[in-house]
């Protein structure tokens, strides 16, 4: 079996740790933006997409964390 670039990349653990911090933070900020949008008039597209953005960031964080424990 030949090593892939992912295995040879020395920054791979740092990128993974950074993603594990930034993805939940993005989810939290999307929820805060959604919560504050009720007080102010927000574009309907943003109001519709912010919950999906928060959900997507949360799911990506969970997938990244699961792959971390497998590796």
PDB file of N, CA, C and O in Angstrom, chain B, residues numbered from 101:
ATOM      1  N   UNK B 101       0.847  -1.177   0.000  1.00  0.00           N
ATOM      2  CA  UNK B 101       0.000   0.000   0.000  1.00  0.00           C
ATOM      3  C   UNK B 101       0.890   1.236   0.000  1.00  0.00           C
ATOM      4  O   UNK B 101       1.850   1.323   0.766  1.00  0.00           O
ATOM      5  N   UNK B 102       0.563   2.185  -0.862  1.00  0.00           N
ATOM      6  CA  UNK B 102       1.357   3.396  -0.991  1.00  0.00           C
ATOM      7  C   UNK B 102       0.792   4.493  -0.096  1.00  0.00           C
ATOM      8  O   UNK B 102      -0.424   4.663  -0.016  1.00  0.00           O
ATOM      9  N   UNK B 103       1.663   5.236   0.576  1.00  0.00           N
ATOM     10  CA  UNK B 103       1.157   6.324   1.423  1.00  0.00           C
ATOM     11  C   UNK B 103       0.550   7.428   0.577  1.00  0.00           C
ATOM     12  O   UNK B 103       1.050   7.745  -0.503  1.00  0.00           O
ATOM     13  N   UNK B 104      -0.522   8.006   1.072  1.00  0.00           N
ATOM     14  CA  UNK B 104      -1.175   9.112   0.371  1.00  0.00           C
ATOM     15  C   UNK B 104      -0.619  10.432   0.876  1.00  0.00           C
ATOM     16  O   UNK B 104       0.092  10.478   1.879  1.00  0.00           O
ATOM     17  N   UNK B 105      -0.948  11.490   0.178  1.00  0.00           N
ATOM     18  CA  UNK B 105      -0.493  12.802   0.612  1.00  0.00           C
ATOM     19  C   UNK B 105      -1.054  13.168   1.981  1.00  0.00           C
ATOM     20  O   UNK B 105      -0.417  13.893   2.744  1.00  0.00           O
ATOM     21  N   UNK B 106      -2.256  12.664   2.292  1.00  0.00           N
ATOM     22  CA  UNK B 106      -2.859  12.941   3.600  1.00  0.00           C
ATOM     23  C   UNK B 106      -1.998  12.371   4.718  1.00  0.00           C
ATOM     24  O   UNK B 106      -1.859  12.999   5.768  1.00  0.00           O
ATOM     25  N   UNK B 107      -1.419  11.195   4.512  1.00  0.00           N
ATOM     26  CA  UNK B 107      -0.574  10.591   5.536  1.00  0.00           C
ATOM     27  C   UNK B 107       0.763  11.283   5.644  1.00  0.00           C
ATOM     28  O   UNK B 107       1.364  11.310   6.718  1.00  0.00           O
ATOM     29  N   UNK B 108       1.241  11.844   4.545  1.00  0.00           N
ATOM     30  CA  UNK B 108       2.542  12.486   4.548  1.00  0.00           C
ATOM     31  C   UNK B 108       2.483  13.943   4.989  1.00  0.00           C
ATOM     32  O   UNK B 108       3.526  14.540   5.254  1.00  0.00           O
ATOM     33  N   UNK B 109       1.314  14.520   5.074  1.00  0.00           N
ATOM     34  CA  UNK B 109       1.164  15.930   5.416  1.00  0.00           C
ATOM     35  C   UNK B 109       1.393  16.136   6.916  1.00  0.00           C
ATOM     36  O   UNK B 109       0.623  15.621   7.727  1.00  0.00           O
ATOM     37  N   UNK B 110       2.438  16.881   7.300  1.00  0.00           N
ATOM     38  CA  UNK B 110       2.699  17.083   8.736  1.00  0.00           C
ATOM     39  C   UNK B 110       1.687  18.018   9.402  1.00  0.00           C
ATOM     40  O   UNK B 110       1.584  18.034  10.628  1.00  0.00           O
ATOM     41  N   UNK B 111       0.941  18.794   8.616  1.00  0.00           N
ATOM     42  CA  UNK B 111      -0.033  19.725   9.193  1.00  0.00           C
ATOM     43  C   UNK B 111      -1.425  19.125   9.342  1.00  0.00           C
ATOM     44  O   UNK B 111      -2.342  19.803   9.806  1.00  0.00           O
ATOM     45  N   UNK B 112      -1.594  17.871   8.958  1.00  0.00           N
ATOM     46  CA  UNK B 112      -2.915  17.244   9.009  1.00  0.00           C
ATOM     47  C   UNK B 112      -3.522  17.254  10.427  1.00  0.00           C
ATOM     48  O   UNK B 112      -4.697  17.595  10.564  1.00  0.00           O
ATOM     49  N   UNK B 113      -2.780  16.900  11.472  1.00  0.00           N
ATOM     50  CA  UNK B 113      -3.383  16.959  12.823  1.00  0.00           C
ATOM     51  C   UNK B 113      -3.777  18.379  13.228  1.00  0.00           C
ATOM     52  O   UNK B 113      -4.792  18.578  13.895  1.00  0.00           O
ATOM     53  N   UNK B 114      -2.983  19.354  12.828  1.00  0.00           N
ATOM     54  CA  UNK B 114      -3.310  20.739  13.165  1.00  0.00           C
ATOM     55  C   UNK B 114      -4.577  21.181  12.442  1.00  0.00           C
ATOM     56  O   UNK B 114      -5.420  21.863  13.025  1.00  0.00           O
ATOM     57  N   UNK B 115      -4.711  20.799  11.186  1.00  0.00           N
ATOM     58  CA  UNK B 115      -5.928  21.144  10.435  1.00  0.00           C
ATOM     59  C   UNK B 115      -7.158  20.505  11.053  1.00  0.00           C
ATOM     60  O   UNK B 115      -8.218  21.128  11.129  1.00  0.00           O
ATOM     61  N   UNK B 116      -7.020  19.279  11.488  1.00  0.00           N
ATOM     62  CA  UNK B 116      -8.158  18.583  12.091  1.00  0.00           C
ATOM     63  C   UNK B 116      -8.556  19.233  13.414  1.00  0.00           C
ATOM     64  O   UNK B 116      -9.741  19.439  13.675  1.00  0.00           O
ATOM     65  N   UNK B 117      -7.563  19.558  14.251  1.00  0.00           N
ATOM     66  CA  UNK B 117      -7.873  20.222  15.526  1.00  0.00           C
ATOM     67  C   UNK B 117      -8.517  21.583  15.288  1.00  0.00           C
ATOM     68  O   UNK B 117      -9.437  21.970  16.008  1.00  0.00           O
ATOM     69  N   UNK B 118      -8.036  22.312  14.281  1.00  0.00           N
ATOM     70  CA  UNK B 118      -8.612  23.614  13.966  1.00  0.00           C
ATOM     71  C   UNK B 118     -10.064  23.461  13.526  1.00  0.00           C
ATOM     72  O   UNK B 118     -10.925  24.242  13.931  1.00  0.00           O
ATOM     73  N   UNK B 119     -10.330  22.466  12.709  1.00  0.00           N
ATOM     74  CA  UNK B 119     -11.710  22.224  12.272  1.00  0.00           C
ATOM     75  C   UNK B 119     -12.596  21.856  13.450  1.00  0.00           C
ATOM     76  O   UNK B 119     -13.757  22.261  13.499  1.00  0.00           O
ATOM     77  N   UNK B 120     -12.066  21.098  14.396  1.00  0.00           N
ATOM     78  CA  UNK B 120     -12.865  20.701  15.559  1.00  0.00           C
ATOM     79  C   UNK B 120     -13.203  21.892  16.451  1.00  0.00           C
ATOM     80  O   UNK B 120     -14.159  21.826  17.224  1.00  0.00           O
ATOM     81  N   UNK B 121     -12.450  22.963  16.361  1.00  0.00           N
ATOM     82  CA  UNK B 121     -12.785  24.180  17.108  1.00  0.00           C
ATOM     83  C   UNK B 121     -13.674  25.111  16.292  1.00  0.00           C
ATOM     84  O   UNK B 121     -14.615  25.701  16.824  1.00  0.00           O
ATOM     85  N   UNK B 122     -13.377  25.242  14.999  1.00  0.00           N
ATOM     86  CA  UNK B 122     -14.085  26.240  14.199  1.00  0.00           C
ATOM     87  C   UNK B 122     -15.484  25.803  13.761  1.00  0.00           C
ATOM     88  O   UNK B 122     -16.378  26.642  13.651  1.00  0.00           O
ATOM     89  N   UNK B 123     -15.689  24.532  13.514  1.00  0.00           N
ATOM     90  CA  UNK B 123     -17.020  24.079  13.084  1.00  0.00           C
ATOM     91  C   UNK B 123     -18.081  24.293  14.164  1.00  0.00           C
ATOM     92  O   UNK B 123     -19.141  24.840  13.861  1.00  0.00           O
ATOM     93  N   UNK B 124     -17.839  23.884  15.413  1.00  0.00           N
ATOM     94  CA  UNK B 124     -18.860  24.184  16.447  1.00  0.00           C
ATOM     95  C   UNK B 124     -19.023  25.692  16.686  1.00  0.00           C
ATOM     96  O   UNK B 124     -20.120  26.166  16.982  1.00  0.00           O
ATOM     97  N   UNK B 125     -17.922  26.436  16.555  1.00  0.00           N
ATOM     98  CA  UNK B 125     -18.027  27.887  16.711  1.00  0.00           C
ATOM     99  C   UNK B 125     -18.893  28.482  15.604  1.00  0.00           C
ATOM    100  O   UNK B 125     -19.705  29.370  15.861  1.00  0.00           O
ATOM    101  N   UNK B 126     -18.726  28.004  14.390  1.00  0.00           N
ATOM    102  CA  UNK B 126     -19.565  28.464  13.282  1.00  0.00           C
ATOM    103  C   UNK B 126     -21.027  28.126  13.500  1.00  0.00           C
ATOM    104  O   UNK B 126     -21.909  28.927  13.190  1.00  0.00           O
ATOM    105  N   UNK B 127     -21.285  26.935  14.035  1.00  0.00           N
ATOM    106  CA  UNK B 127     -22.663  26.544  14.331  1.00  0.00           C
ATOM    107  C   UNK B 127     -23.267  27.463  15.396  1.00  0.00           C
ATOM    108  O   UNK B 127     -24.414  27.895  15.279  1.00  0.00           O
ATOM    109  N   UNK B 128     -22.488  27.750  16.421  1.00  0.00           N
ATOM    110  CA  UNK B 128     -22.971  28.634  17.482  1.00  0.00           C
ATOM    111  C   UNK B 128     -23.249  30.037  16.947  1.00  0.00           C
ATOM    112  O   UNK B 128     -24.270  30.639  17.277  1.00  0.00           O
ATOM    113  N   UNK B 129     -22.348  30.549  16.129  1.00  0.00           N
ATOM    114  CA  UNK B 129     -22.538  31.893  15.584  1.00  0.00           C
ATOM    115  C   UNK B 129     -23.726  31.953  14.618  1.00  0.00           C
ATOM    116  O   UNK B 129     -24.418  32.968  14.555  1.00  0.00           O
ATOM    117  N   UNK B 130     -23.962  30.890  13.878  1.00  0.00           N
ATOM    118  CA  UNK B 130     -25.133  30.862  13.000  1.00  0.00           C
ATOM    119  C   UNK B 130     -26.415  30.883  13.829  1.00  0.00           C
ATOM    120  O   UNK B 130     -27.386  31.544  13.461  1.00  0.00           O
ATOM    121  N   UNK B 131     -26.416  30.158  14.949  1.00  0.00           N
ATOM    122  CA  UNK B 131     -27.597  30.176  15.821  1.00  0.00           C
ATOM    123  C   UNK B 131     -27.793  31.536  16.481  1.00  0.00           C
ATOM    124  O   UNK B 131     -28.925  31.993  16.639  1.00  0.00           O
ATOM    125  N   UNK B 132     -26.697  32.185  16.868  1.00  0.00           N
ATOM    126  CA  UNK B 132     -26.799  33.531  17.451  1.00  0.00           C
ATOM    127  C   UNK B 132     -27.338  34.508  16.414  1.00  0.00           C
ATOM    128  O   UNK B 132     -28.190  35.339  16.729  1.00  0.00           O
ATOM    129  N   UNK B 133     -26.852  34.415  15.186  1.00  0.00           N
ATOM    130  CA  UNK B 133     -27.359  35.294  14.122  1.00  0.00           C
ATOM    131  C   UNK B 133     -28.832  35.034  13.871  1.00  0.00           C
ATOM    132  O   UNK B 133     -29.594  35.974  13.643  1.00  0.00           O
ATOM    133  N   UNK B 134     -29.246  33.777  13.910  1.00  0.00           N
ATOM    134  CA  UNK B 134     -30.654  33.452  13.719  1.00  0.00           C
ATOM    135  C   UNK B 134     -31.503  34.008  14.865  1.00  0.00           C
ATOM    136  O   UNK B 134     -32.583  34.554  14.641  1.00  0.00           O
ATOM    137  N   UNK B 135     -31.000  33.861  16.092  1.00  0.00           N
ATOM    138  CA  UNK B 135     -31.757  34.349  17.252  1.00  0.00           C
ATOM    139  C   UNK B 135     -31.870  35.870  17.232  1.00  0.00           C
ATOM    140  O   UNK B 135     -32.921  36.411  17.578  1.00  0.00           O
ATOM    141  N   UNK B 136     -30.834  36.553  16.844  1.00  0.00           N
ATOM    142  CA  UNK B 136     -30.892  38.016  16.814  1.00  0.00           C
ATOM    143  C   UNK B 136     -31.666  38.525  15.603  1.00  0.00           C
ATOM    144  O   UNK B 136     -32.079  39.684  15.573  1.00  0.00           O
ATOM    145  N   UNK B 137     -31.865  37.671  14.611  1.00  0.00           N
ATOM    146  CA  UNK B 137     -32.602  38.102  13.431  1.00  0.00           C
ATOM    147  C   UNK B 137     -34.086  38.282  13.720  1.00  0.00           C
ATOM    148  O   UNK B 137     -34.785  38.943  12.952  1.00  0.00           O
ATOM    149  N   UNK B 138     -34.568  37.720  14.786  1.00  0.00           N
ATOM    150  CA  UNK B 138     -35.983  37.891  15.132  1.00  0.00           C
ATOM    151  C   UNK B 138     -36.273  39.328  15.564  1.00  0.00           C
ATOM    152  O   UNK B 138     -37.366  39.846  15.331  1.00  0.00           O
ATOM    153  N   UNK B 139     -35.280  39.971  16.197  1.00  0.00           N
ATOM    154  CA  UNK B 139     -35.477  41.356  16.635  1.00  0.00           C
ATOM    155  C   UNK B 139     -35.363  42.331  15.461  1.00  0.00           C
ATOM    156  O   UNK B 139     -36.093  43.320  15.405  1.00  0.00           O
ATOM    157  N   UNK B 140     -34.472  42.062  14.545  1.00  0.00           N
ATOM    158  CA  UNK B 140     -34.281  42.941  13.388  1.00  0.00           C
ATOM    159  C   UNK B 140     -34.792  42.238  12.135  1.00  0.00           C
ATOM    160  O   UNK B 140     -34.913  41.013  12.095  1.00  0.00           O
ATOM    161  N   UNK B 141     -35.082  43.024  11.135  1.00  0.00           N
ATOM    162  CA  UNK B 141     -35.525  42.440   9.878  1.00  0.00           C
ATOM    163  C   UNK B 141     -34.319  41.890   9.137  1.00  0.00           C
ATOM    164  O   UNK B 141     -33.410  42.639   8.778  1.00  0.00           O
ATOM    165  N   UNK B 142     -34.310  40.602   8.912  1.00  0.00           N
ATOM    166  CA  UNK B 142     -33.227  39.928   8.200  1.00  0.00           C
ATOM    167  C   UNK B 142     -33.763  39.435   6.872  1.00  0.00           C
ATOM    168  O   UNK B 142     -34.952  39.147   6.733  1.00  0.00           O
ATOM    169  N   UNK B 143     -32.889  39.342   5.918  1.00  0.00           N
ATOM    170  CA  UNK B 143     -33.272  38.827   4.608  1.00  0.00           C
ATOM    171  C   UNK B 143     -33.924  37.453   4.792  1.00  0.00           C
ATOM    172  O   UNK B 143     -33.390  36.624   5.529  1.00  0.00           O
ATOM    173  N   UNK B 144     -35.052  37.192   4.149  1.00  0.00           N
ATOM    174  CA  UNK B 144     -35.729  35.896   4.313  1.00  0.00           C
ATOM    175  C   UNK B 144     -34.854  34.704   3.932  1.00  0.00           C
ATOM    176  O   UNK B 144     -34.990  33.624   4.507  1.00  0.00           O
ATOM    177  N   UNK B 145     -33.968  34.896   2.976  1.00  0.00           N
ATOM    178  CA  UNK B 145     -33.067  33.804   2.589  1.00  0.00           C
ATOM    179  C   UNK B 145     -32.141  33.465   3.749  1.00  0.00           C
ATOM    180  O   UNK B 145     -31.934  32.292   4.062  1.00  0.00           O
ATOM    181  N   UNK B 146     -31.580  34.495   4.388  1.00  0.00           N
ATOM    182  CA  UNK B 146     -30.712  34.255   5.540  1.00  0.00           C
ATOM    183  C   UNK B 146     -31.484  33.606   6.685  1.00  0.00           C
ATOM    184  O   UNK B 146     -30.981  32.695   7.343  1.00  0.00           O
ATOM    185  N   UNK B 147     -32.689  34.071   6.917  1.00  0.00           N
ATOM    186  CA  UNK B 147     -33.493  33.503   7.994  1.00  0.00           C
ATOM    187  C   UNK B 147     -33.791  32.026   7.747  1.00  0.00           C
ATOM    188  O   UNK B 147     -33.878  31.239   8.689  1.00  0.00           O
ATOM    189  N   UNK B 148     -33.945  31.657   6.480  1.00  0.00           N
ATOM    190  CA  UNK B 148     -34.215  30.264   6.127  1.00  0.00           C
ATOM    191  C   UNK B 148     -32.939  29.409   6.191  1.00  0.00           C
ATOM    192  O   UNK B 148     -32.987  28.257   6.623  1.00  0.00           O
ATOM    193  N   UNK B 149     -31.808  29.966   5.764  1.00  0.00           N
ATOM    194  CA  UNK B 149     -30.588  29.167   5.640  1.00  0.00           C
ATOM    195  C   UNK B 149     -29.745  29.071   6.919  1.00  0.00           C
ATOM    196  O   UNK B 149     -28.982  28.118   7.076  1.00  0.00           O
ATOM    197  N   UNK B 150     -29.869  30.027   7.820  1.00  0.00           N
ATOM    198  CA  UNK B 150     -29.041  29.998   9.030  1.00  0.00           C
ATOM    199  C   UNK B 150     -29.230  28.727   9.866  1.00  0.00           C
ATOM    200  O   UNK B 150     -28.231  28.176  10.329  1.00  0.00           O
ATOM    201  N   UNK B 151     -30.452  28.231  10.085  1.00  0.00           N
ATOM    202  CA  UNK B 151     -30.570  26.971  10.842  1.00  0.00           C
ATOM    203  C   UNK B 151     -29.920  25.791  10.121  1.00  0.00           C
ATOM    204  O   UNK B 151     -29.318  24.930  10.762  1.00  0.00           O
ATOM    205  N   UNK B 152     -30.040  25.745   8.789  1.00  0.00           N
ATOM    206  CA  UNK B 152     -29.393  24.665   8.045  1.00  0.00           C
ATOM    207  C   UNK B 152     -27.874  24.781   8.098  1.00  0.00           C
ATOM    208  O   UNK B 152     -27.171  23.772   8.130  1.00  0.00           O
ATOM    209  N   UNK B 153     -27.376  26.002   8.106  1.00  0.00           N
ATOM    210  CA  UNK B 153     -25.943  26.227   8.228  1.00  0.00           C
ATOM    211  C   UNK B 153     -25.444  25.738   9.588  1.00  0.00           C
ATOM    212  O   UNK B 153     -24.405  25.083   9.670  1.00  0.00           O
ATOM    213  N   UNK B 154     -26.173  26.050  10.642  1.00  0.00           N
ATOM    214  CA  UNK B 154     -25.795  25.590  11.977  1.00  0.00           C
ATOM    215  C   UNK B 154     -25.842  24.069  12.062  1.00  0.00           C
ATOM    216  O   UNK B 154     -24.955  23.449  12.648  1.00  0.00           O
ATOM    217  N   UNK B 155     -26.869  23.472  11.481  1.00  0.00           N
ATOM    218  CA  UNK B 155     -26.972  22.019  11.477  1.00  0.00           C
ATOM    219  C   UNK B 155     -25.830  21.393  10.682  1.00  0.00           C
ATOM    220  O   UNK B 155     -25.240  20.404  11.116  1.00  0.00           O
ATOM    221  N   UNK B 156     -25.519  21.959   9.532  1.00  0.00           N
ATOM    222  CA  UNK B 156     -24.437  21.436   8.701  1.00  0.00           C
ATOM    223  C   UNK B 156     -23.088  21.517   9.404  1.00  0.00           C
ATOM    224  O   UNK B 156     -22.313  20.561   9.366  1.00  0.00           O
ATOM    225  N   UNK B 157     -22.800  22.650  10.047  1.00  0.00           N
ATOM    226  CA  UNK B 157     -21.549  22.776  10.788  1.00  0.00           C
ATOM    227  C   UNK B 157     -21.486  21.765  11.922  1.00  0.00           C
ATOM    228  O   UNK B 157     -20.434  21.177  12.173  1.00  0.00           O
ATOM    229  N   UNK B 158     -22.597  21.562  12.603  1.00  0.00           N
ATOM    230  CA  UNK B 158     -22.619  20.594  13.708  1.00  0.00           C
ATOM    231  C   UNK B 158     -22.382  19.171  13.203  1.00  0.00           C
ATOM    232  O   UNK B 158     -21.632  18.410  13.814  1.00  0.00           O
ATOM    233  N   UNK B 159     -23.016  18.818  12.100  1.00  0.00           N
ATOM    234  CA  UNK B 159     -22.821  17.477  11.542  1.00  0.00           C
ATOM    235  C   UNK B 159     -21.388  17.273  11.051  1.00  0.00           C
ATOM    236  O   UNK B 159     -20.817  16.198  11.235  1.00  0.00           O
ATOM    237  N   UNK B 160     -20.816  18.279  10.437  1.00  0.00           N
ATOM    238  CA  UNK B 160     -19.421  18.176  10.002  1.00  0.00           C
ATOM    239  C   UNK B 160     -18.476  18.028  11.192  1.00  0.00           C
ATOM    240  O   UNK B 160     -17.497  17.285  11.121  1.00  0.00           O
ATOM    241  N   UNK B 161     -18.766  18.729  12.279  1.00  0.00           N
ATOM    242  CA  UNK B 161     -17.935  18.592  13.478  1.00  0.00           C
ATOM    243  C   UNK B 161     -18.040  17.179  14.049  1.00  0.00           C
ATOM    244  O   UNK B 161     -17.037  16.599  14.465  1.00  0.00           O
ATOM    245  N   UNK B 162     -19.252  16.626  14.069  1.00  0.00           N
ATOM    246  CA  UNK B 162     -19.425  15.256  14.567  1.00  0.00           C
ATOM    247  C   UNK B 162     -18.709  14.242  13.679  1.00  0.00           C
ATOM    248  O   UNK B 162     -18.072  13.314  14.178  1.00  0.00           O
ATOM    249  N   UNK B 163     -18.813  14.419  12.367  1.00  0.00           N
ATOM    250  CA  UNK B 163     -18.123  13.504  11.446  1.00  0.00           C
ATOM    251  C   UNK B 163     -16.611  13.599  11.606  1.00  0.00           C
ATOM    252  O   UNK B 163     -15.911  12.587  11.581  1.00  0.00           O
ATOM    253  N   UNK B 164     -16.118  14.808  11.768  1.00  0.00           N
ATOM    254  CA  UNK B 164     -14.674  14.987  11.965  1.00  0.00           C
ATOM    255  C   UNK B 164     -14.225  14.348  13.260  1.00  0.00           C
ATOM    256  O   UNK B 164     -13.169  13.717  13.312  1.00  0.00           O
ATOM    257  N   UNK B 165     -15.018  14.507  14.309  1.00  0.00           N
ATOM    258  CA  UNK B 165     -14.662  13.911  15.598  1.00  0.00           C
ATOM    259  C   UNK B 165     -14.693  12.378  15.518  1.00  0.00           C
ATOM    260  O   UNK B 165     -13.833  11.709  16.091  1.00  0.00           O
ATOM    261  N   UNK B 166     -15.676  11.828  14.815  1.00  0.00           N
ATOM    262  CA  UNK B 166     -15.756  10.369  14.666  1.00  0.00           C
ATOM    263  C   UNK B 166     -14.559   9.839  13.873  1.00  0.00           C
ATOM    264  O   UNK B 166     -13.995   8.800  14.217  1.00  0.00           O
ATOM    265  N   UNK B 167     -14.179  10.545  12.823  1.00  0.00           N
ATOM    266  CA  UNK B 167     -13.014  10.121  12.040  1.00  0.00           C
ATOM    267  C   UNK B 167     -11.724  10.251  12.829  1.00  0.00           C
ATOM    268  O   UNK B 167     -10.773   9.508  12.584  1.00  0.00           O
ATOM    269  N   UNK B 168     -11.675  11.175  13.767  1.00  0.00           N
ATOM    270  CA  UNK B 168     -10.494  11.342  14.606  1.00  0.00           C
ATOM    271  C   UNK B 168     -10.310  10.116  15.493  1.00  0.00           C
ATOM    272  O   UNK B 168      -9.187   9.655  15.697  1.00  0.00           O
ATOM    273  N   UNK B 169     -11.416   9.586  16.022  1.00  0.00           N
ATOM    274  CA  UNK B 169     -11.319   8.431  16.913  1.00  0.00           C
ATOM    275  C   UNK B 169     -11.032   7.160  16.146  1.00  0.00           C
ATOM    276  O   UNK B 169     -10.467   6.217  16.701  1.00  0.00           O
ATOM    277  N   UNK B 170     -11.415   7.117  14.865  1.00  0.00           N
ATOM    278  CA  UNK B 170     -11.135   5.941  14.047  1.00  0.00           C
ATOM    279  C   UNK B 170      -9.685   5.864  13.604  1.00  0.00           C
ATOM    280  O   UNK B 170      -9.111   4.782  13.481  1.00  0.00           O
ATOM    281  N   UNK B 171      -9.100   7.046  13.364  1.00  0.00           N
ATOM    282  CA  UNK B 171      -7.730   7.072  12.817  1.00  0.00           C
ATOM    283  C   UNK B 171      -6.688   6.729  13.839  1.00  0.00           C
ATOM    284  O   UNK B 171      -5.498   6.711  13.525  1.00  0.00           O
TER     285      UNK B 171
END
